[in-house]
Amino acid sequence: MEFKLTSFLLAKVRFYFQLFLKNWNDFFDPDQVLEQEQTPTMPAFQINSFIDNALKNQTIVKLNVQTGQHTEMIEGQLFEDHRHQDVYFMTTPHNKKLTRIIFKKQIIGISMNNSTNTISPDTTLKTRTRLRKTS
């Protein structure tokens, strides 16, 4: 009786763990992010230039992001994910809370805010802000 209960529990744990891994991989798979053709409003070199400037100067940007059939405007500060290529983190400007994971191919437009909204590390924080590696 105890053997059947243990094997039953082990089978349930294995099933839910495999389901969790499948959902996790589907969520973070960059190929699944945008399935239809997108029409960018900005050229790729200009988007790359703006992203590089935003990362270098730690400025607040407004991104026009296309997810599926919808486009939305997001405002915040970009951080680069060093473990993946063309993946960025969007955080809120003031308290650095992670609000979004953005793939480069989702970005269809980007604009820099005026210089009054720039965040300088020496005025708000004593050390440079870096996102922690969790795995």
C-alpha positions as CSV (number, residue, x, y, z in Angstrom):
1,M,0.0,0.0,0.0
2,E,2.8,2.4,0.9
3,F,4.7,1.6,-2.3
4,K,1.7,2.6,-4.4
5,L,1.2,5.9,-2.6
6,T,4.9,6.8,-2.9
7,S,5.0,5.9,-6.6
8,F,1.7,7.9,-7.1
9,L,3.2,11.0,-5.4
10,L,6.4,10.7,-7.4
11,A,4.5,10.5,-10.7
12,K,2.4,13.6,-9.7
13,V,5.6,15.6,-8.8
14,R,7.3,14.5,-12.0
15,F,4.2,15.5,-14.1
16,Y,3.9,19.0,-12.5
17,F,7.7,19.6,-12.7
18,Q,7.7,18.8,-16.4
19,L,4.6,21.1,-16.9
20,F,6.4,23.9,-15.1
21,L,9.5,23.5,-17.2
22,K,7.5,23.5,-20.4
23,N,5.6,26.7,-19.4
24,W,8.9,28.3,-18.3
25,N,10.6,27.5,-21.6
26,D,7.6,28.7,-23.6
27,F,7.6,32.0,-21.6
28,F,11.3,32.8,-22.1
29,D,11.6,31.5,-25.7
30,P,12.5,34.6,-27.9
31,D,11.1,32.8,-31.0
32,Q,7.6,32.7,-29.4
33,V,7.5,36.4,-28.6
34,L,6.5,37.8,-32.0
35,E,5.1,35.4,-34.6
36,Q,3.7,37.7,-37.2
37,E,5.6,40.2,-39.4
38,Q,6.3,43.5,-37.8
39,T,6.7,46.8,-39.6
40,P,9.3,48.9,-37.7
41,T,8.8,52.6,-37.6
42,M,12.5,53.3,-36.8
43,P,15.5,51.8,-38.6
44,A,17.4,49.1,-36.7
45,F,20.6,51.1,-36.5
46,Q,18.7,54.0,-35.0
47,I,17.1,51.8,-32.4
48,N,20.5,50.2,-31.6
49,S,22.0,53.7,-31.2
50,F,19.3,54.9,-28.9
51,I,19.5,51.7,-26.8
52,D,23.3,52.1,-26.5
53,N,23.0,55.7,-25.4
54,A,20.2,54.8,-22.9
55,L,22.4,52.1,-21.4
56,K,25.5,54.2,-21.3
57,N,23.9,57.3,-19.8
58,Q,21.3,55.6,-17.7
59,T,18.5,57.8,-19.0
60,I,14.8,57.2,-18.9
61,V,13.3,56.2,-22.3
62,K,9.9,55.7,-23.8
63,L,9.6,52.5,-25.8
64,N,7.0,51.7,-28.4
65,V,6.7,47.9,-28.0
66,Q,4.8,45.5,-30.2
67,T,3.4,42.4,-28.6
68,G,1.3,40.3,-31.0
69,Q,-1.2,42.6,-32.7
70,H,-0.9,45.3,-29.9
71,T,1.5,48.1,-29.5
72,E,2.1,49.9,-26.2
73,M,4.2,52.8,-24.9
74,I,6.3,52.0,-21.8
75,E,8.4,54.5,-19.9
76,G,11.3,53.5,-17.7
77,Q,15.0,52.8,-17.5
78,L,16.7,50.0,-19.5
79,F,19.2,47.5,-18.2
80,E,21.0,44.9,-20.3
81,D,20.7,41.2,-19.6
82,H,24.3,40.0,-19.8
83,R,23.3,36.3,-20.0
84,H,21.2,36.7,-23.2
85,Q,21.7,38.6,-26.4
86,D,19.2,41.3,-27.3
87,V,17.2,41.0,-24.1
88,Y,16.6,44.0,-21.9
89,F,15.0,44.7,-18.5
90,M,12.7,47.7,-18.1
91,T,12.5,49.2,-14.6
92,T,10.6,52.0,-13.0
93,P,12.5,55.3,-13.0
94,H,12.5,56.0,-9.3
95,N,12.7,52.7,-7.3
96,K,14.3,50.4,-9.9
97,K,11.6,47.7,-9.7
98,L,11.5,45.3,-12.7
99,T,8.4,46.0,-14.7
100,R,9.1,44.2,-18.0
101,I,11.4,41.9,-19.9
102,I,11.8,43.2,-23.4
103,F,13.3,41.5,-26.5
104,K,15.0,43.8,-29.1
105,K,12.7,42.6,-31.9
106,Q,9.7,43.8,-29.9
107,I,10.9,47.4,-30.0
108,I,9.4,49.4,-32.9
109,G,10.2,52.9,-31.6
110,I,12.2,54.6,-28.9
111,S,12.6,58.1,-27.6
112,M,14.7,59.7,-25.0
113,N,13.2,61.9,-22.4
114,N,14.5,65.4,-21.7
115,S,17.6,65.8,-19.6
116,T,15.6,66.7,-16.4
117,N,14.6,63.0,-16.1
118,T,18.0,61.5,-16.3
119,I,19.1,59.6,-13.3
120,S,22.7,60.0,-12.4
121,P,24.3,57.4,-10.1
122,D,26.1,59.9,-7.9
123,T,22.9,61.7,-6.9
124,T,20.6,58.8,-6.2
125,L,22.9,55.9,-5.4
126,K,26.4,55.6,-4.2
127,T,27.2,52.6,-6.4
128,R,26.2,51.8,-9.9
129,T,22.9,49.9,-10.1
130,R,23.2,46.3,-11.5
131,L,20.6,43.6,-11.6
132,R,21.5,40.5,-9.7
133,K,22.2,37.2,-11.4
134,T,19.7,34.8,-9.9
135,S,20.7,31.5,-11.5
